């Protein structure tokens, strides 16, 4: 067992691998543009916003569930899983708040425009 001070390096490496796996799962696949053609599919802003909010809610509920299971003594849930899920939920919420702030600023800019 490799240790640095009181820290087990194998656990750190396992956590880094978990973070890399999560990052690989959350990458967005870009749609390639073929010979200058653009995708003609319409995207409804309301549906995209609702889906994003639902995903943030799902992430937060997952983090809460893992935390509850850990505190109740479930051996199948590790502390690192709980911490990673909590950080994912925190980052998702922060991103949502930033998007909301940008939307409100854009709305205010549009409303203050003179016609």
N, C-alpha and C positions, 0 to 999 in steps of 0.2 A: 504494500500500500504506500503510495507516494503522498507525503504530507508536507505542507508548507506551514510551519508553525503548528497550529491546531486545525488547519483546513485540509481536508482530503481532496487532492487534485482530481481524482477519478470522478467525484461527485460534480465538481466544477465542469469537467469535460462533458459529463452527461447532460448537465443543464445547458451548456453551449450547443450541444447537438440538438436538444429539444427546441431551443430558440431558432436554430437554423431550419429545422423541419417546419416549424410554425411559419417562419418567414417565407419558405418555399411554397407553402400552401396558400398564403395570402397574396401572392403575386398575381397581378391582373394580366391576363393574356390580351395583348393588343391585336386588333383586327388588321391584317395587312391590307394595304391599298394596292390593287392590281392594275397596272398600266394606267395610272392616273385617275382611275374610277374611284368615286367616293360612295360610301354606304348610303343608301337612300332610306334606311329605316328611320321612322319617326320615334322619338323618345319623349314620353310624357314626363315632364318635370315632377309633377305631383306623385306619380308612381315611383319614380326613382328616389325621391325624398322619403316617401313612406317606407320603401324597402330598406333604405339605409338606416332609418330610425328603428325599424324592426330588428335589423341585424345588431345594432348597438344594444338594444334591449335584450336580445338573446345572449350576447356576450356577457352582459352584466348578470343575467339570471344564472348562467353557467358558473360564473365566478362565485356568486352567492351560494349556489348548490354545493360546489366543491368545498367552500369554506365551512359550510354547515356539516358536511360529511366528515371533514377533517376534525372539527371540534367535537364531534360525537364519537370519535375514535375509530373511524373506518380505516382499516389498514391498507386498503387498495388506493388511498389518496395520499400522496406525499406532500410535504410542505412546499417543495419546489413547484409542484403543479398548482397549488393554491396561490402561491406568490405570482407565478407567471400569468395565471388566469386573472388575478386582480390587477396586474399591470396592463394586460390587454384591455380590460374593461376601462381602466383609467385613461389609457391613451385613446380609446374609441370615444369616450365621453368628451375628452379635451378637443378632439378633432371635430366632433359634432358642435360643440360650443363655438369653436372658431368659424365653422361654416355658417352657423346662425348669425354670428356677429358680422361676417362679410355680407350675408344676405340683407340684414337690416341696414347696413351702411349703403349698399347698392340701392335698396328701396328708397332710403332717404335722399340719396343723390338724384334719383329719377323724379321723386316728388318735388324736389326743389328746382328742377329745370323749368325755365320759362318757355312757354309755347310760342 
